């Protein structure tokens, strides 16, 4: 499951809320720090949920091409550097 757009929308919302709060509400230093901590905790919680659901992290293994010696993602059929077939790797 990939949930990229909600993460981007939430991130934009967090930054917008922080910027608008600081700009238009004339908050004191303590309130700005408190708001920043609150929004950072909310963002961290969403990131934690996304990681637990394996929705955003997709790590790829790399292999070494036998032809050119460069590393290339293992899920591909051809080397990204020289284009040779990786079926024999």
Secondary structure, DSSP 8 states (H G I E B T S, - for coil): ---HHHHHHHHHHHHHHHHHHHHHS---HHHHHHHHHHHHHHHHHHHHHHHHTTSS-----EEE-TTT--EEETT-SB-TTT--B-TT-
